[in-house]
Amino acid sequence: MRKKVTLITGASGEVGTALVERLAAEGNRRILAMDVHPEPDNIKGMSTFLQADILDKNLFSRLVAEYEIETIYHLAALLSTRAEFTPETAHRVNVEGTMMLLQMAAEQSAWRGEPVLFMFPSSIAVYGLPDLDTKQRYSRVREWEWNYPTTMYGCNKLYGEMLGSYFNKNYRQLAAERPITLDFRSVRYPGLISAFTVPTGGTSDYASEMIHAAAQNKPYTCFVREGLTIPFMAMPDAVDSILDLANAPRENLRHQVYNVGAFSISAGDIRDLVVKAFPGTEVTFEPDLKRQNIAESWPIDVDDSAARRDWGWEPKFDAVRTFTEYLIPNIKKRYQ
């Protein structure tokens, strides 16, 4: 008899490790975690872990032979900055990997006689505002506005949303007898910041990079301008949001894709919070125009009223609490 599991891809990443920890603490499901990178020490023993490539077609055949997959959290992705250096690889991982997983989930749904729940984290990278004047005029962007991504990652995520919606509504619509389709749900995250992982050069990583430098008594040169403002979210809220959407009754949901927001803040305001916590810290601004232009194409804030209305989304961490209670104390501990 096949074992019922919740599958988490990208389980070694920032959101993945936090999600494994949260689901393991609930203790009411078997977790199958997967990543191309080794299993992090902090989640060892919490799941059955597979170090594997999302593009391995034979892997999925083995998985469905051994497991009945009830829920999928598809977190595996090549992120924005790295994807710009290797766009072909990004397309394979972010699009082809997603397509194979959606196909497997659709087949599992038909076999089970009930939909597999497919949770897909998307990103504000799907937005592409053309200039600063437009960014000021459309300061809170709704899900269907300005879907003109400027990065390969943004293109991949937008297409992933569209693929998921297709499998949710229209998969095999011309078949004589349409099979049960999957239950696809997606959250569009703002810039995510974690206190427990080291930043890896992402487009919004300047927020946490400042704190890591200050905690080590090092000066920091920020790669975006002081006034650049984008939305952010603390990692605990990011995990809450995807779990809240996963647990929402299907009949309450009017969309497949939802913005989720927490707070917007400028790079200069982040600097002020860091300097207040670490007096004497030196932070300067020398914009890297390529990376800054990517962030400038993202909105100042997102309109998440649909998520608040349909499934009661409400973040717990505003800007001050994120930095003073979550980020700064925990990053300080890392270097003590």
DRENDO-1510 file (C-alpha; in Angstrom, 1 decimal, always signed):
<recs>
REC; n; res; u; v; w
REC; 1; MET; +0.0; +0.0; +0.0 .
REC; 2; ARG; +1.4; +3.4; -1.0 .
REC; 3; LYS; +2.2; +5.8; +1.8 .
REC; 4; LYS; +0.2; +9.1; +1.9 .
REC; 5; VAL; +2.6; +12.1; +2.0 .
REC; 6; THR; +2.9; +15.8; +1.6 .
REC; 7; LEU; +5.7; +16.6; -0.9 .
REC; 8; ILE; +7.9; +19.7; -0.5 .
REC; 9; THR; +10.3; +20.5; -3.3 .
REC; 10; GLY; +13.1; +23.0; -2.7 .
REC; 11; ALA; +13.0; +21.9; +0.9 .
REC; 12; SER; +16.6; +23.1; +1.6 .
REC; 13; GLY; +15.8; +26.7; +0.8 .
REC; 14; GLU; +14.6; +29.5; +3.0 .
REC; 15; VAL; +10.9; +28.9; +2.7 .
REC; 16; GLY; +11.4; +25.2; +2.4 .
REC; 17; THR; +13.2; +24.7; +5.7 .
REC; 18; ALA; +10.8; +26.9; +7.6 .
REC; 19; LEU; +7.8; +25.0; +6.1 .
REC; 20; VAL; +9.3; +21.6; +6.9 .
REC; 21; GLU; +9.8; +22.8; +10.5 .
REC; 22; ARG; +6.2; +24.1; +10.8 .
REC; 23; LEU; +4.5; +21.0; +9.3 .
REC; 24; ALA; +6.7; +18.6; +11.3 .
REC; 25; ALA; +5.7; +20.5; +14.5 .
REC; 26; GLU; +2.0; +19.9; +13.7 .
REC; 27; GLY; +2.8; +16.2; +13.6 .
REC; 28; ASN; -0.2; +15.1; +11.7 .
REC; 29; ARG; +1.3; +14.2; +8.3 .
REC; 30; ARG; +4.2; +12.3; +6.7 .
REC; 31; ILE; +6.5; +14.7; +4.9 .
REC; 32; LEU; +8.5; +13.8; +1.8 .
REC; 33; ALA; +11.1; +16.6; +1.3 .
REC; 34; MET; +13.2; +17.0; -1.8 .
REC; 35; ASP; +16.0; +19.3; -2.9 .
REC; 36; VAL; +19.1; +19.2; -5.2 .
REC; 37; HIS; +21.1; +20.4; -2.3 .
REC; 38; PRO; +21.9; +18.4; +0.9 .
REC; 39; GLU; +19.5; +18.3; +3.8 .
REC; 40; PRO; +20.1; +21.2; +6.2 .
REC; 41; ASP; +21.1; +20.1; +9.7 .
REC; 42; ASN; +18.2; +22.0; +11.3 .
REC; 43; ILE; +15.5; +19.9; +9.6 .
REC; 44; LYS; +17.2; +16.5; +9.8 .
REC; 45; GLY; +14.9; +13.8; +11.1 .
REC; 46; MET; +11.7; +15.8; +10.4 .
REC; 47; SER; +11.0; +14.2; +7.0 .
REC; 48; THR; +11.9; +11.6; +4.5 .
REC; 49; PHE; +14.5; +13.6; +2.5 .
REC; 50; LEU; +15.5; +12.9; -1.1 .
REC; 51; GLN; +18.5; +14.7; -2.6 .
REC; 52; ALA; +17.3; +14.8; -6.2 .
REC; 53; ASP; +16.9; +17.0; -9.2 .
REC; 54; ILE; +13.4; +18.3; -10.1 .
REC; 55; LEU; +14.2; +17.6; -13.7 .
REC; 56; ASP; +14.8; +13.9; -13.2 .
REC; 57; LYS; +11.8; +12.3; -15.0 .
REC; 58; ASN; +12.6; +8.8; -13.6 .
REC; 59; LEU; +12.4; +10.3; -10.1 .
REC; 60; PHE; +8.7; +11.1; -10.5 .
REC; 61; SER; +8.0; +7.5; -11.7 .
REC; 62; ARG; +9.6; +6.2; -8.6 .
REC; 63; LEU; +7.7; +8.6; -6.3 .
REC; 64; VAL; +4.2; +7.7; -7.6 .
REC; 65; ALA; +5.1; +4.0; -7.3 .
REC; 66; GLU; +5.9; +4.4; -3.6 .
REC; 67; TYR; +3.8; +7.3; -2.4 .
REC; 68; GLU; +0.2; +8.7; -2.7 .
REC; 69; ILE; +0.9; +12.4; -2.8 .
REC; 70; GLU; -2.0; +14.4; -1.3 .
REC; 71; THR; -0.4; +17.8; -1.2 .
REC; 72; ILE; +2.5; +19.5; -3.0 .
REC; 73; TYR; +4.4; +22.6; -2.0 .
REC; 74; HIS; +6.4; +23.3; -5.0 .
REC; 75; LEU; +9.2; +25.6; -3.8 .
REC; 76; ALA; +12.1; +24.5; -6.0 .
REC; 77; ALA; +13.2; +27.4; -8.2 .
REC; 78; LEU; +16.2; +29.3; -9.6 .
REC; 79; LEU; +15.8; +32.8; -8.1 .
REC; 80; SER; +15.9; +36.2; -9.8 .
REC; 81; THR; +19.5; +37.4; -9.8 .
REC; 82; ARG; +21.0; +33.9; -10.6 .
REC; 83; ALA; +18.4; +33.3; -13.3 .
REC; 84; GLU; +19.6; +36.3; -15.2 .
REC; 85; PHE; +23.1; +34.8; -15.5 .
REC; 86; THR; +21.7; +31.4; -16.6 .
REC; 87; PRO; +18.3; +32.0; -18.2 .
REC; 88; GLU; +18.2; +28.7; -20.1 .
REC; 89; THR; +18.8; +26.8; -16.9 .
REC; 90; ALA; +16.3; +28.9; -15.1 .
REC; 91; HIS; +13.7; +28.1; -17.7 .
REC; 92; ARG; +14.3; +24.4; -17.4 .
REC; 93; VAL; +14.1; +24.4; -13.6 .
REC; 94; ASN; +11.3; +27.0; -13.2 .
REC; 95; VAL; +9.1; +26.0; -16.1 .
REC; 96; GLU; +9.9; +22.5; -17.2 .
REC; 97; GLY; +10.2; +21.3; -13.6 .
REC; 98; THR; +6.9; +22.9; -12.7 .
REC; 99; MET; +5.2; +21.4; -15.8 .
REC; 100; MET; +6.4; +17.9; -14.9 .
REC; 101; LEU; +5.2; +18.2; -11.4 .
REC; 102; LEU; +1.8; +19.6; -12.5 .
REC; 103; GLN; +1.4; +16.7; -14.9 .
REC; 104; MET; +2.2; +14.2; -12.1 .
REC; 105; ALA; -0.2; +16.0; -9.7 .
REC; 106; ALA; -3.0; +15.9; -12.4 .
REC; 107; GLU; -2.4; +12.1; -12.9 .
REC; 108; GLN; -2.4; +11.6; -9.1 .
REC; 109; SER; -5.7; +13.5; -8.8 .
REC; 110; ALA; -7.4; +11.3; -11.4 .
REC; 111; TRP; -6.0; +8.1; -9.8 .
REC; 112; ARG; -7.1; +9.2; -6.3 .
REC; 113; GLY; -10.6; +10.4; -7.4 .
REC; 114; GLU; -10.0; +13.7; -5.6 .
REC; 115; PRO; -7.8; +16.7; -6.3 .
REC; 116; VAL; -4.2; +16.9; -5.2 .
REC; 117; LEU; -3.6; +20.3; -3.5 .
REC; 118; PHE; -0.8; +22.1; -5.4 .
REC; 119; MET; +0.7; +25.1; -3.6 .
REC; 120; PHE; +2.8; +27.4; -5.8 .
REC; 121; PRO; +4.8; +30.3; -4.3 .
REC; 122; SER; +5.0; +33.1; -6.9 .
REC; 123; SER; +6.7; +36.5; -6.7 .
REC; 124; ILE; +6.4; +40.2; -7.2 .
REC; 125; ALA; +8.9; +39.6; -10.0 .
REC; 126; VAL; +5.9; +38.9; -12.2 .
REC; 127; TYR; +5.3; +42.7; -12.2 .
REC; 128; GLY; +7.2; +45.1; -14.5 .
REC; 129; LEU; +6.5; +48.8; -14.1 .
REC; 130; PRO; +8.2; +50.8; -16.8 .
REC; 131; ASP; +9.4; +53.9; -14.9 .
REC; 132; LEU; +9.4; +55.6; -11.6 .
REC; 133; ASP; +6.4; +57.9; -12.5 .
REC; 134; THR; +4.3; +54.8; -13.2 .
REC; 135; LYS; +5.6; +53.2; -10.0 .
REC; 136; GLN; +4.4; +56.2; -8.0 .
REC; 137; ARG; +1.0; +56.3; -9.7 .
REC; 138; TYR; +0.3; +52.6; -9.3 .
REC; 139; SER; +1.7; +52.3; -5.7 .
REC; 140; ARG; -0.5; +49.3; -4.7 .
REC; 141; VAL; -0.7; +46.9; -7.6 .
REC; 142; ARG; -3.5; +44.3; -8.0 .
REC; 143; GLU; -2.9; +40.7; -9.2 .
REC; 144; TRP; -3.9; +41.4; -12.9 .
REC; 145; GLU; -2.1; +44.7; -13.3 .
REC; 146; TRP; +1.4; +45.3; -14.8 .
REC; 147; ASN; +2.1; +41.7; -15.5 .
REC; 148; TYR; +5.1; +42.5; -17.7 .
REC; 149; PRO; +8.1; +40.9; -15.9 .
REC; 150; THR; +11.6; +42.2; -16.8 .
REC; 151; THR; +13.5; +39.1; -15.6 .
REC; 152; MET; +13.6; +35.5; -16.6 .
REC; 153; TYR; +12.5; +34.5; -13.1 .
REC; 154; GLY; +9.5; +36.8; -13.3 .
REC; 155; CYS; +8.6; +35.4; -16.7 .
REC; 156; ASN; +8.9; +31.8; -15.3 .
REC; 157; LYS; +6.8; +32.5; -12.3 .
REC; 158; LEU; +4.0; +34.2; -14.3 .
REC; 159; TYR; +3.9; +31.3; -16.7 .
REC; 160; GLY; +3.9; +28.9; -13.8 .
REC; 161; GLU; +0.8; +30.6; -12.4 .
REC; 162; MET; -0.8; +30.3; -15.9 .
REC; 163; LEU; +0.1; +26.6; -16.2 .
REC; 164; GLY; -1.4; +25.9; -12.7 .
REC; 165; SER; -4.6; +27.7; -13.6 .
REC; 166; TYR; -4.8; +25.7; -16.8 .
REC; 167; PHE; -4.4; +22.4; -15.0 .
REC; 168; ASN; -6.9; +23.6; -12.3 .
REC; 169; LYS; -9.6; +24.5; -14.8 .
REC; 170; ASN; -9.0; +23.3; -18.4 .
REC; 171; TYR; -6.7; +20.3; -18.4 .
REC; 172; ARG; -7.9; +17.7; -21.0 .
REC; 173; GLN; -11.0; +19.7; -21.6 .
REC; 174; LEU; -11.5; +18.0; -25.0 .
REC; 175; ALA; -11.3; +14.5; -23.6 .
REC; 176; ALA; -14.4; +12.3; -23.9 .
REC; 177; GLU; -14.5; +12.1; -20.1 .
REC; 178; ARG; -12.6; +14.9; -18.3 .
REC; 179; PRO; -10.6; +13.6; -15.3 .
REC; 180; ILE; -10.6; +15.2; -11.9 .
REC; 181; THR; -8.2; +18.1; -12.1 .
REC; 182; LEU; -5.9; +19.3; -9.3 .
REC; 183; ASP; -6.5; +22.1; -6.8 .
REC; 184; PHE; -3.9; +24.8; -7.7 .
REC; 185; ARG; -3.3; +27.8; -5.4 .
REC; 186; SER; -0.6; +30.4; -5.5 .
REC; 187; VAL; +0.7; +33.2; -3.3 .
REC; 188; ARG; +2.6; +36.1; -4.8 .
REC; 189; TYR; +5.3; +36.9; -2.3 .
REC; 190; PRO; +7.0; +40.2; -1.8 .
REC; 191; GLY; +10.7; +40.3; -0.9 .
REC; 192; LEU; +11.2; +37.6; +1.8 .
REC; 193; ILE; +13.7; +38.1; +4.6 .
REC; 194; SER; +14.8; +35.4; +7.0 .
REC; 195; ALA; +16.8; +35.6; +10.2 .
REC; 196; PHE; +18.2; +32.1; +10.0 .
REC; 197; THR; +19.7; +31.8; +6.5 .
REC; 198; VAL; +22.6; +33.7; +5.0 .
REC; 199; PRO; +21.6; +36.0; +2.0 .
REC; 200; THR; +22.8; +34.6; -1.3 .
REC; 201; GLY; +22.8; +37.6; -3.6 .
REC; 202; GLY; +19.1; +38.0; -4.4 .
REC; 203; THR; +17.6; +41.2; -5.7 .
REC; 204; SER; +16.1; +42.1; -2.3 .
REC; 205; ASP; +18.8; +40.7; -0.1 .
REC; 206; TYR; +20.2; +44.1; +0.8 .
REC; 207; ALA; +17.7; +44.2; +3.7 .
REC; 208; SER; +19.3; +41.3; +5.5 .
REC; 209; GLU; +22.8; +41.9; +4.2 .
REC; 210; MET; +22.9; +45.2; +6.1 .
REC; 211; ILE; +22.2; +43.4; +9.3 .
REC; 212; HIS; +24.7; +40.6; +8.7 .
REC; 213; ALA; +27.4; +43.2; +8.0 .
REC; 214; ALA; +26.5; +45.3; +11.1 .
REC; 215; ALA; +26.5; +42.3; +13.4 .
REC; 216; GLN; +30.1; +41.6; +12.3 .
REC; 217; ASN; +31.1; +45.3; +12.7 .
REC; 218; LYS; +31.7; +45.5; +9.0 .
REC; 219; PRO; +30.8; +48.5; +6.7 .
REC; 220; TYR; +28.1; +47.8; +4.1 .
REC; 221; THR; +27.7; +49.2; +0.6 .
REC; 222; CYS; +24.1; +48.9; -0.5 .
REC; 223; PHE; +23.5; +48.1; -4.2 .
REC; 224; VAL; +20.3; +50.1; -4.6 .
REC; 225; ARG; +19.5; +53.7; -4.1 .
REC; 226; GLU; +18.5; +55.0; -0.7 .
REC; 227; GLY; +15.0; +55.9; -1.7 .
REC; 228; LEU; +14.1; +52.6; -3.4 .
REC; 229; THR; +10.9; +51.2; -1.9 .
REC; 230; ILE; +9.5; +47.7; -2.3 .
REC; 231; PRO; +7.3; +45.4; -0.2 .
REC; 232; PHE; +8.9; +42.9; +2.2 .
REC; 233; MET; +7.7; +40.1; +4.4 .
REC; 234; ALA; +9.2; +38.2; +7.4 .
REC; 235; MET; +9.7; +34.5; +6.9 .
REC; 236; PRO; +7.2; +33.5; +9.6 .
REC; 237; ASP; +4.5; +35.4; +7.8 .
REC; 238; ALA; +5.5; +33.8; +4.5 .
REC; 239; VAL; +5.0; +30.4; +6.0 .
REC; 240; ASP; +1.7; +31.5; +7.6 .
REC; 241; SER; +0.4; +32.8; +4.3 .
REC; 242; ILE; +1.0; +29.7; +2.2 .
REC; 243; LEU; -0.4; +27.5; +5.0 .
REC; 244; ASP; -3.5; +29.7; +5.5 .
REC; 245; LEU; -4.2; +29.6; +1.8 .
REC; 246; ALA; -3.7; +25.8; +1.8 .
REC; 247; ASN; -6.2; +25.4; +4.6 .
REC; 248; ALA; -8.8; +27.7; +3.2 .
REC; 249; PRO; -12.1; +26.1; +2.0 .
REC; 250; ARG; -12.1; +25.8; -1.7 .
REC; 251; GLU; -15.5; +27.4; -2.0 .
REC; 252; ASN; -14.3; +30.6; -0.4 .
REC; 253; LEU; -11.6; +31.2; -3.1 .
REC; 254; ARG; -12.4; +33.4; -6.0 .
REC; 255; HIS; -8.9; +33.2; -7.6 .
REC; 256; GLN; -6.1; +30.8; -8.1 .
REC; 257; VAL; -3.4; +33.5; -7.5 .
REC; 258; TYR; -3.3; +35.9; -4.5 .
REC; 259; ASN; -1.0; +38.8; -3.6 .
REC; 260; VAL; +0.1; +38.7; +0.0 .
REC; 261; GLY; +1.6; +41.8; +1.7 .
REC; 262; ALA; +3.1; +42.8; +5.0 .
REC; 263; PHE; +5.0; +46.2; +4.8 .
REC; 264; SER; +6.8; +48.4; +2.4 .
REC; 265; ILE; +10.0; +50.1; +3.3 .
REC; 266; SER; +12.8; +52.1; +1.6 .
REC; 267; ALA; +16.5; +51.1; +1.7 .
REC; 268; GLY; +17.2; +54.3; +3.6 .
REC; 269; ASP; +14.6; +53.4; +6.3 .
REC; 270; ILE; +16.2; +50.0; +6.6 .
REC; 271; ARG; +19.6; +51.6; +7.1 .
REC; 272; ASP; +18.1; +53.8; +9.9 .
REC; 273; LEU; +16.7; +50.8; +11.8 .
REC; 274; VAL; +20.0; +48.9; +11.5 .
REC; 275; VAL; +22.1; +51.9; +12.6 .
REC; 276; LYS; +19.8; +52.4; +15.6 .
REC; 277; ALA; +20.4; +48.8; +16.6 .
REC; 278; PHE; +24.1; +48.9; +15.8 .
REC; 279; PRO; +25.4; +52.5; +16.6 .
REC; 280; GLY; +28.4; +53.4; +14.5 .
REC; 281; THR; +27.5; +51.1; +11.7 .
REC; 282; GLU; +28.6; +52.5; +8.3 .
REC; 283; VAL; +26.1; +52.0; +5.5 .
REC; 284; THR; +26.7; +53.7; +2.1 .
REC; 285; PHE; +24.7; +53.6; -1.1 .
REC; 286; GLU; +26.4; +52.8; -4.5 .
REC; 287; PRO; +23.7; +51.5; -6.8 .
REC; 288; ASP; +24.4; +48.6; -9.1 .
REC; 289; LEU; +22.2; +49.8; -11.9 .
REC; 290; LYS; +21.4; +46.4; -13.3 .
REC; 291; ARG; +20.2; +45.0; -9.9 .
REC; 292; GLN; +18.5; +48.3; -9.0 .
REC; 293; ASN; +16.6; +48.4; -12.2 .
REC; 294; ILE; +15.1; +45.0; -11.5 .
REC; 295; ALA; +13.9; +46.1; -8.1 .
REC; 296; GLU; +12.7; +49.4; -9.5 .
REC; 297; SER; +10.4; +47.5; -11.8 .
REC; 298; TRP; +8.6; +46.0; -8.8 .
REC; 299; PRO; +5.7; +47.9; -7.2 .
REC; 300; ILE; +6.0; +50.0; -4.1 .
REC; 301; ASP; +3.4; +47.8; -2.5 .
REC; 302; VAL; +0.8; +45.1; -3.4 .
REC; 303; ASP; -2.9; +45.2; -3.0 .
REC; 304; ASP; -3.7; +42.0; -1.0 .
REC; 305; SER; -7.4; +42.8; -0.4 .
REC; 306; ALA; -8.5; +39.7; -2.2 .
REC; 307; ALA; -6.5; +37.5; +0.2 .
REC; 308; ARG; -7.8; +39.3; +3.2 .
REC; 309; ARG; -11.4; +39.0; +2.0 .
REC; 310; ASP; -11.3; +35.4; +0.7 .
REC; 311; TRP; -9.2; +33.6; +3.4 .
REC; 312; GLY; -8.6; +36.1; +6.1 .
REC; 313; TRP; -4.9; +36.9; +5.4 .
REC; 314; GLU; -3.4; +39.2; +8.0 .
REC; 315; PRO; +0.4; +39.5; +8.6 .
REC; 316; LYS; +1.8; +39.5; +12.1 .
REC; 317; PHE; +5.0; +41.3; +11.4 .
REC; 318; ASP; +5.1; +45.0; +10.4 .
REC; 319; ALA; +8.4; +46.7; +9.5 .
REC; 320; VAL; +9.4; +47.6; +13.1 .
REC; 321; ARG; +8.6; +44.2; +14.6 .
REC; 322; THR; +10.3; +42.4; +11.7 .
REC; 323; PHE; +13.6; +44.2; +12.3 .
REC; 324; THR; +13.6; +44.8; +16.1 .
REC; 325; GLU; +12.0; +41.5; +17.2 .
REC; 326; TYR; +12.8; +39.0; +14.5 .
REC; 327; LEU; +15.8; +39.9; +12.3 .
REC; 328; ILE; +18.2; +41.9; +14.4 .
REC; 329; PRO; +18.2; +39.8; +17.6 .
REC; 330; ASN; +18.5; +36.5; +15.8 .
REC; 331; ILE; +21.2; +37.6; +13.4 .
REC; 332; LYS; +23.1; +39.0; +16.4 .
REC; 333; LYS; +23.1; +35.6; +18.0 .
REC; 334; ARG; +24.7; +34.1; +14.9 .
REC; 335; TYR; +27.8; +36.1; +15.4 .
REC; 336; GLN; +28.1; +36.1; +19.1 .
</recs>
